[in-house]
Amino acid sequence: MNLALIHGWGGDSRCWSPLLNEMKNFSGQVVSIDLPGFGARAQDSWPDTETLLAQLEAQLPQDCLLLGWSLGGMLATQLAAVSKKVRGLVTIATNARFVAQRDWPGMEAEMFAEFCRLQRAQPEKNWSRFCGLEARGDAEMRGLLKTLKSWQPLSIPDSWSDALDCLGDLDNREILAGFAVPALHIFGEGDALVPVTAAEQIEHAGGKVKIIASAGHCPHLSRPLEIVTLLREFSESLSHQAAPLKKSSVARAFGRAAASYDAAAHLQRAVCRDLLSRAGEHWSPKRILDLGSGTGYGGELLRKRFPEAEIIALDLAPEMLAYALTHRPVCNGYVAADAEQLPLADKSIDLVFSSFALQWCYRLPQLFAEIRRVMAPGAHALISTLVPGTLYELQDSWATVDSDVHVNRFLPAEEWGEACESNGLEYIASVEQRVLHFDSVKSLMRELKSIGAHNVNRAAGKGLLSREKLRRFTDTYEQKRTGAGLPATYQVLYLQLVQRKGEIAALDTALSG
């Protein structure tokens, strides 16, 4: 998972330094965004809110945890409500509405108006006063105030006043009341700018709230380790969410596609051949697991490459196994099971081979714990799967029609690598882009259905599509047509894993402890 950071009013990306220093082992991409008029963008004017949100959204990495502080948290909340890039939201010292109203606590309207007036009249003096308000109520007030004032800008542009106007106008109360994205809202107990009663209101509306004792408006500066701990716990909770689809739905979809799969699976066969070509010249596995064996195409290739090996075909869909047994009876055993719960003995497999099957697994630590468990000392694994960017043309075209989920969610390459590492598996990873072309949208959708890879998400739209929606979707996709036809992009991740002999005993001891 990646991380995107948006600072608050009067600051810039430097405010995240203490936090990032405590996150040195974070393996994802970190994007720290400066708002217009602040930090590296000091010369930029403050745009209207719609333009600003579009600018910010363009800077977000895919599959990110979005973290915002104060004004940055209010903007992050609006982004999280609409952007498909955001997996989860964390806000720090962020009110749903900064300026108080009768039914919502915040800074008094008269005080905010005076603050805005002073900002235009005496910006440097007003900024210094603001630093004092940020530090007030924090047990580390003196050191915190010193840190804040050390970041004084060379000059304060007029855009800061425009940013204040935006802060006063933003109102996220309705957004938070119906928020669908997992979120955590962190507050300082003694915050002089965002009263702790606002945290209570957000919690009452269903938000997950954490209040940091003896902290003010900047707990990420005065309590960085505590905030990092909360971020890690929240990030782990995102990784352990219920999968966006049911395995039973996946099994049914591929079961129905067993007879039609081979005729349409051109890409799948090419990737399977490419994956097997990565096997070492001198490998001689005694027992092979074809994990997600499908119609048995991979099993045939494995039998030719390793004629003396015992090959076990394992798939989630019994119909796929039945088809393989009838049309390609080359394996020694056929097992219907889930890759995350392998019914195989410990250290019993010399080669795990899995091509285009594991993208339906979302509990990667558990998946690789099972793969590691069944791998014998010195065993290898060859895996191909799909990562974000796959079928983006399809996803972007549907996004112009409705907000339903039309493309299965793929986990980023970083999460696959992290799951390997956490289970003591050394790995080599590479990503390859492959683009197929189709004569029409209808032929693309027919192929996806033929291979069982159509939309089985829990959040998929139900019922028949209207002709108007289908027309709009088709018209949008047609704009992507090239001389070769309508493109469909696949981002293929290849993993080559090895179970090192000398590390197994130590890892087993550590995991069991």
Secondary structure as the mmCIF struct_conf table of DSSP 4:
data_model
#
loop_
_struct_conf.conf_type_id
_struct_conf.id
_struct_conf.beg_label_comp_id
_struct_conf.beg_label_asym_id
_struct_conf.beg_label_seq_id
_struct_conf.end_label_comp_id
_struct_conf.end_label_asym_id
_struct_conf.end_label_seq_id
STRN STRN1 ASN A 2 ILE A 6
TURN_TY1_P TURN_TY1_P1 TRP A 9 GLY A 10
HELX_RH_3T_P HELX_RH_3T_P1 SER A 13 TRP A 16
HELX_RH_AL_P HELX_RH_AL_P1 SER A 17 ASN A 21
TURN_TY1_P TURN_TY1_P2 GLU A 22 ASN A 25
BEND BEND1 GLY A 28 GLY A 28
STRN STRN2 VAL A 30 ILE A 33
HELX_LH_PP_P HELX_LH_PP_P1 ASP A 34 LEU A 35
TURN_TY1_P TURN_TY1_P3 PRO A 36 GLY A 37
BEND BEND2 PHE A 38 PHE A 38
HELX_RH_3T_P HELX_RH_3T_P2 GLY A 39 ARG A 41
TURN_TY1_P TURN_TY1_P4 ALA A 42 GLN A 43
BEND BEND3 ASP A 44 ASP A 44
HELX_LH_PP_P HELX_LH_PP_P2 SER A 45 TRP A 46
HELX_RH_AL_P HELX_RH_AL_P2 THR A 49 GLN A 59
HELX_LH_PP_P HELX_LH_PP_P3 LEU A 60 PRO A 61
BEND BEND4 GLN A 62 ASP A 63
STRN STRN3 CYS A 64 TRP A 69
TURN_TY1_P TURN_TY1_P5 SER A 70 SER A 70
HELX_RH_AL_P HELX_RH_AL_P3 LEU A 71 VAL A 82
TURN_TY1_P TURN_TY1_P6 LYS A 84 LYS A 85
STRN STRN4 VAL A 86 ILE A 92
BEND BEND5 ALA A 93 ALA A 93
BEND BEND6 ALA A 96 PHE A 98
STRN STRN5 VAL A 99 VAL A 99
STRN STRN6 GLN A 101 GLN A 101
TURN_TY1_P TURN_TY1_P7 ARG A 102 ASP A 103
STRN STRN7 TRP A 104 TRP A 104
BEND BEND7 GLY A 106 GLY A 106
STRN STRN8 MET A 107 MET A 107
HELX_RH_AL_P HELX_RH_AL_P4 ALA A 109 ALA A 121
HELX_RH_AL_P HELX_RH_AL_P5 PRO A 123 ALA A 135
TURN_TY1_P TURN_TY1_P8 ARG A 136 GLY A 137
TURN_TY1_P TURN_TY1_P9 ALA A 139 GLU A 140
HELX_RH_AL_P HELX_RH_AL_P6 MET A 141 SER A 150
TURN_TY1_P TURN_TY1_P10 TRP A 151 TRP A 151
BEND BEND8 LEU A 154 LEU A 154
TURN_TY1_P TURN_TY1_P11 ASP A 158 ASP A 158
HELX_RH_AL_P HELX_RH_AL_P7 SER A 159 ASP A 169
HELX_RH_AL_P HELX_RH_AL_P8 ARG A 173 ALA A 177
TURN_TY1_P TURN_TY1_P12 GLY A 178 GLY A 178
BEND BEND9 VAL A 181 VAL A 181
STRN STRN9 ALA A 183 GLY A 188
TURN_TY1_P TURN_TY1_P13 GLU A 189 GLY A 190
BEND BEND10 ALA A 192 VAL A 194
HELX_RH_AL_P HELX_RH_AL_P9 VAL A 196 HIS A 204
TURN_TY1_P TURN_TY1_P14 ALA A 205 GLY A 206
STRN STRN10 LYS A 208 ILE A 212
TURN_TY1_P TURN_TY1_P15 ALA A 213 SER A 214
BEND BEND11 HIS A 217 HIS A 217
HELX_RH_AL_P HELX_RH_AL_P10 PRO A 219 SER A 222
BEND BEND12 ARG A 223 ARG A 223
HELX_RH_AL_P HELX_RH_AL_P11 PRO A 224 SER A 239
TURN_TY1_P TURN_TY1_P16 HIS A 240 HIS A 240
BEND BEND13 GLN A 241 GLN A 241
HELX_LH_PP_P HELX_LH_PP_P4 ALA A 242 ALA A 243
BEND BEND14 PRO A 244 PRO A 244
STRN STRN11 LEU A 245 LEU A 245
HELX_RH_AL_P HELX_RH_AL_P12 LYS A 247 ARG A 256
TURN_TY1_P TURN_TY1_P17 ALA A 257 ALA A 257
HELX_RH_AL_P HELX_RH_AL_P13 ALA A 258 ALA A 264
HELX_RH_AL_P HELX_RH_AL_P14 HIS A 266 LEU A 276
TURN_TY1_P TURN_TY1_P18 SER A 277 ARG A 278
BEND BEND15 ALA A 279 ALA A 279
TURN_TY1_P TURN_TY1_P19 GLU A 281 HIS A 282
BEND BEND16 LYS A 286 LYS A 286
STRN STRN12 ARG A 287 LEU A 291
TURN_TY1_P TURN_TY1_P20 GLY A 292 GLY A 292
TURN_TY1_P TURN_TY1_P21 GLY A 294 THR A 295
BEND BEND17 GLY A 296 GLY A 296
HELX_RH_AL_P HELX_RH_AL_P15 TYR A 297 ARG A 305
BEND BEND18 PHE A 306 PHE A 306
TURN_TY1_P TURN_TY1_P22 PRO A 307 GLU A 308
BEND BEND19 ALA A 309 ALA A 309
STRN STRN13 GLU A 310 ASP A 315
BEND BEND20 LEU A 316 LEU A 316
HELX_RH_AL_P HELX_RH_AL_P16 PRO A 318 HIS A 327
BEND BEND21 ASN A 332 ASN A 332
STRN STRN14 GLY A 333 ALA A 336
TURN_TY1_P TURN_TY1_P23 ALA A 339 GLU A 340
BEND BEND22 GLN A 341 GLN A 341
BEND BEND23 LEU A 344 LEU A 344
TURN_TY1_P TURN_TY1_P24 ASP A 346 LYS A 347
STRN STRN15 ILE A 349 SER A 355
BEND BEND24 PHE A 356 PHE A 356
HELX_RH_3T_P HELX_RH_3T_P3 LEU A 358 TRP A 360
HELX_RH_AL_P HELX_RH_AL_P17 LEU A 364 VAL A 374
STRN STRN16 MET A 375 LEU A 386
TURN_TY1_P TURN_TY1_P25 PRO A 388 LEU A 391
HELX_RH_AL_P HELX_RH_AL_P18 TYR A 392 ALA A 399
TURN_TY1_P TURN_TY1_P26 THR A 400 VAL A 401
BEND BEND25 SER A 403 ASP A 404
BEND BEND26 VAL A 407 VAL A 407
HELX_RH_AL_P HELX_RH_AL_P19 ALA A 413 SER A 422
TURN_TY1_P TURN_TY1_P27 ASN A 423 GLY A 424
STRN STRN17 GLU A 426 PHE A 438
BEND BEND27 ASP A 439 ASP A 439
HELX_RH_AL_P HELX_RH_AL_P20 VAL A 441 SER A 450
TURN_TY1_P TURN_TY1_P28 ILE A 451 GLY A 452
BEND BEND28 HIS A 454 HIS A 454
STRN STRN18 ASN A 457 ASN A 457
TURN_TY1_P TURN_TY1_P29 ARG A 458 ALA A 459
BEND BEND29 ALA A 460 ALA A 460
HELX_LH_PP_P HELX_LH_PP_P5 GLY A 461 LYS A 462
BEND BEND30 GLY A 463 GLY A 463
HELX_LH_PP_P HELX_LH_PP_P6 LEU A 464 SER A 466
HELX_RH_AL_P HELX_RH_AL_P21 ARG A 467 GLU A 478
TURN_TY1_P TURN_TY1_P30 GLN A 479 LYS A 480
STRN STRN19 THR A 482 THR A 482
TURN_TY1_P TURN_TY1_P31 GLY A 483 ALA A 484
STRN STRN20 GLY A 485 GLY A 485
STRN STRN21 LEU A 486 VAL A 498
HELX_RH_AL_P HELX_RH_AL_P22 LYS A 501 SER A 512
#
